Amino acid sequence: MVTTLVASRVSPGRVGAVIGRNVGALRSGPSYWIVLLSGFFEPLLYLLSIGVGVGALVGDLTVDGRTMSYASFVAPAMLAVSAMSGALAETTYNFFFKLKYMKTFEAVLATPVRPIEIAVGELVWSIVRGSLYTAIFLVVMVAMGLAEPGWAVAAFPATVLVGLAFGGLGMAVSTLMRGWQDFDLMGTGQFALFLFSGTFSPVQDYPVGVEVLIQVTPLYHAVELVRGLCMGVLEWGLVGHAAYLAALAGAGVWFASRRLTRVLCD
């Protein structure tokens, strides 16, 4: 319902104008490209150091009756983390800077563009960044023999959905930030999700209470969706994970647009 409401109020042309402004900023110099590409290497280094390095000590895992190498278990999780990191980088630090310091959105609102269209435009732009990360990461996974090419292609739309969900969440959180110090709290929460969302060990290995807590967090659903597709396991549970992420994306955009209206228009 939230997603339908958001879509009904959005002008594609004005959303495109917001995206075009970001494209123009991208062309302004090489520094943004360096920052853009640097975000790809963190999950790749985790894959090589933990998935491959530690995986040599761990050996094979049996998950849901399927035996796989530890690197094959970790790689889809790092793929989901890539999508999350790319989307959050754009919709948290960059979004907050444009909102609080550059006053970019105040200038944009002097045009016919509305807050909801700013939110959707920034979200789409964050997906472009996240999709760049995941596309390269999928190529690495296929080259390392950690995913079949066909299933890698099937997993790519899922990573786009992950970017949508975390992009919406990132914008919503950014509109509540009072200053750069608040990002320390966000970083702690993001790192906790990274460690305890089934990324490095099955969630069934945790105590029941911890397992239930993990299963309500967004990165858990992202990891399970991407891992299932990378492994070629098509189950109805994947639909539930996708629905969770879609609902999170819609709610995040709706909340961010409401906050932008309050902050910029009141």
N, C-alpha and C positions, 0 to 999 in steps of 0.2 A: 504493500500500500504506500509506504514512504517513497519507494523507488518510482512508482507511478506518478505520485504527486510531484516529485522533483522533475521528472521528465516532461510533465505537462506544462511546466513553467519556464522551460529553457528554450532560448533561441539559438539554433546551431551556428548562425552567422556571428552572433556576439561571442559565443564560446570560442569560435575560431579566431576572433580578434584577440582574445586573451592568450590563446596559444601562440598566435603570431607575434605578440609582444615578447613572449619567452624565447621564441626562435630568434628574434632580433637580438636579444641579449646574448644568446648563445654565439652569435656571429661576431660579437664585439671584441673577442680576444681569445687566445689559447688557454688562459688560466682556467676558465670554466670547463674546458674539455679535459684538462688534467684532473680536476676535482671529480668530474663525471666518471672518468675511467678508473680512478683510484678506488672507488667503492666496489668495483668488481673483484678486487684481489683479496679482500678479507675472507669471504666464504671459500674462495679457491685455496687460500693458504690453510684454512681449517680442514678442508677436504684432504689436502696433501699431508698435513702434519698428523691429524687425528685419524681421518678415514683410512689413509694408506699406511702411515707410520705406526700409529697405535694399533691399527687393524692387523698388522703383521703379528702382533703379540696376542690379540684377542682371538683371531681365527674366524671361523664361520659362526653365524648366528642362525637360530631357528625361530622365526616369527610367524605365528598363525599357521604353523605346519609347513612353512617354506624355509628352506635353507639357503642362505646367501652369504657372500663375503661381507665383512664389516664395512668396507668401502662402499659397496652397493647399497647398504643400509643407510649410511651417512649421506651419500651424494644427493639423493632427492631432498633431504632435509636442508642441505646447504643451498640447493636450488630454490627452495621456498624462502630461505633466509635472504637470498639475493634479491628476490622480488620484494620482500618486505623492506630491506635496507634501502633499495633504490627509491621506493615510493615514500618512505618516511623521511629520507634526506631532503626530498623536494618539498614535502608538505609540513615539515616541522621547522628546521633551521632557515631554509630559504623563504618559506611562507611567512614565518614570524618576522624575519628581517624586512620583507617587503611591506608587511602590515604595520609594524611598530616604528621602523626607523627610516626606510626609504619613502614611506607614505605612498607607495605605488598604487595601492587599491583606492586611496582617496582620489588620485588623479584619474584612475580608470572610471570611477563612478561619476566623474564629470561628463562622461559620454553616456550614450543610452544603455551601456552595460549595467546589469543589476547584480546584487550580491550573489544570488544563486548561480549566475553565469560565471562570475569570478571563481566560485567554488568548483564548478564543474570543469572550467577551463584549466584550473590549477591541478585538478585531479587527473584529467586526461594527460597533461604534461608530465605528471609524476609517473604515469603508466608507461610513457615513452621511455623514461629513464630506466624504470624497473625492467621493461621488456628488453632493453639493450643488454642489461646484465644477464638476464636469464637466457637469452638467445645464445650469447657467447658461452655461458656455462653449460648449456645443453650440448653444444658442439664439443666442449672439453669432455663431458661425460661419455658421449658416443665414442670419441677418440680413445678414451681410456677403457672402453669396453664395459662401462657401468650402466649403460642403457642401450636398448635396441633403437635404431633410427626411427622406426614407425611409432614406438611408444614415446620417444622423445618429442616427436611432432604432436602427439596427442596431449602431452603434458604441457606444452607451451600455452594453450588457452587457459589452463588452470593457473599458471603463473601470472597471467594477465589479471585473472580474478583475484588472486592474492594481492597484487598491486592495487587493485581497486579498493579492496577491503582496508588495507593498511594506509592507503592514501587518504581515504575518507576519515579513518580514525586519527591519522596524524593531523589533518586540518582541524578536526574538532578539538583535539587537545591543544593545538597551537593557539586557538582563539581564547583559551583560558589562561595562557601563560602570562605572568606579570613581568618577567625579565629573564635574562639568560640563565640566572641561577636555577630557575625551575627546570631547565633542561637536564640538570644533574639527576633529578628524580625520574624524568622520562628515560634517561640513559640506563639507570638502574633497573627500571621495569623492563626495558627492551632486552637487557642482558639476561635478566632472569627468565624471560620467555625463551631466549636463545638456548639457554642451558637445559631447561626443564620441559620442553614441548615434544619429547620423543625424538630429539635431534641426534643424541648420542647413545641412547639406550631405550628399549621399549618402555612405554609408560606402565606396563603391567609389572615391571620390576619394582615400582615404588609402592609404599603402603597405600591402602585403599583410600584413605582420606586425601592423600596427596594426589593420587591418580584421578580422583573425581575433580579436584581443583584444577588440575592440568587440562582436563577434558572440556572445561568451559572457557579456556583461553583461545584467542584467535590463531596464534601460531600453531597450536596443536592441530586445528582443523586444516590449516594450510599444509602442514607437513603430511598429514594423513592423505589428503587429496592428491598432492603431487606424488607422494611415494606410491600410492596405489596405481596411478596411471603409469609411472615409470616402470613399475614391476609388471604391468599388464594385468592387474587384479581388478576386474570390473565388478563391483558390488554395490548394492543399494545404499550402503553407508556413505559412498562417495557423493551421492545426491544430497544427503544431509549436510556433509561438510561444505559443499558448494552453496547450499541455501544459507547456511550460517554466514559465509563470507559475503554473499550478495546482500543479505540483510544488513550486515555491518557497514558495507559500502554506502548503501542508501541512507542509513541512519546518520552516518558520519557527514555526508554531504548536506543533508537537511539541517543538522545541528550547526555545522560550520556556516551555512548561509544565514541562519537565524542570528548567530552571534555576530557575523559581519554586518548585518543590517543594524543590530543594536549598537555596535561599536562605531560604525562609520556614518550612519545615517541619523542617529538620535542627537 
